[in-house]
Amino acid sequence: MLALHQQQQQQQQQQQQQQQPRSRSSSGSPRHISSRREAFSSRYGAGKPSTRMLRTRSGERQSTTLRRLVQRRRDPPDSPPDGSSLTPATVTLCVGPEKRLFAAHKDIICVSPFFAAVCARAARASTTTTRNNPIYLPDEQPEILSCILEYLYRGDYYPRLLHNKTRNTWELETAASPATGSSDSDPDGATIFHSGLGAEILRDTAVYCAAQKYGLETLKRLALRKQGLHSGISCSTILTSARYAYAHTPDTESKLRAHYLALIIRSRATFKRSGTMQMEMEQGGKLFFDLFVAMCNHMDDLTGPATGSATGSLGSKLQQLQQSASTIT
């Protein structure tokens, strides 16, 4: 009887020893648990990233930073920033006597030194009540500010300046007429009505003067190049625009002024018959004194270098600035 009891105990011990490895295998060894974690991580994208992934992400960040630095070096100082680097901060602009509202990204308009200074002053004096106050531009024309914002966002304003590779000339973008399929030389009109003057002026002249005010040198060159690409402009509009250019540019800024002097000299036969020209000359102003000097120098250049050397070569400079005059009605 005792021997039978001992035999049963031995059998129970053997069974327990056999069950222990099974329970360990069912509960999961460290290797099995690790494999399950890896499967879970690979399935749901969780888990600790590998060293290769960390190196790849670090390389991507460095390459992105390098591309942005290279792009900043290539872009001119007043070029619009890359859209990927924009911050969500916006600024409200209240424009003109009608107080039309425009919204723009702060990073975009602060390319202009003028707006950068305004935003900096507003940030220093900002409180909870004045933080969202708009920037007031009562003397600006809404249409001109729209051109400024379009340039800051896109690098040009409508109509865009296009290069004709076949003719090797610069042209303005035209819109085809849906009825005839033809295109007008100036679909939107080259002029705007300036409420402060009560008269029409060339839009590119107003854009140039605004670019001078806001410190956008690249936009000034763009607007100046567009000046001579319009046709069919009346003498009164030319003279009003010239007076506007003289009133809104400093004496040290001569490019736009020289453009109008060259234009009037080249089209002097038309202006000589214009009653508007006579009335404007009777009113006087710096424009017409400069025009007198330019015409004298132009005549000296035509008569020869001997007499031209006495009065300078402003006429030749005007010819270099304005190679082809616009057709004037």
Secondary structure, DSSP 8 states (H G I E B T S, - for coil): -HHHHHHHHHHHHHHHHHHHHHHHHHH--HHHHHHHHHHHHHHHT-S---HHHHHHHHHHHHHHHHHHHHHHHHS-TTS---GGG--S-EEEEEETTTTEEEEEEHHHHTTSHHHHHHHHHHHHT--TTTTT--EEETTS-HHHHHHHHHHHHHSS-SS-EEEETTTTEEEE---B-TTTS-B-SSTT-SEEEETTTTEEEEHHHHHHHHHHHHT-HHHHHHHHHHHTT---B-HHHHHHHHHHHHHSS-TT--HHHHHHHHHHHHTHHHHHT-HHHHHHHHH--HHHHHHHHHHHHHHHHHH-HHHHHHH-SHHHHHHHH-SS---B-
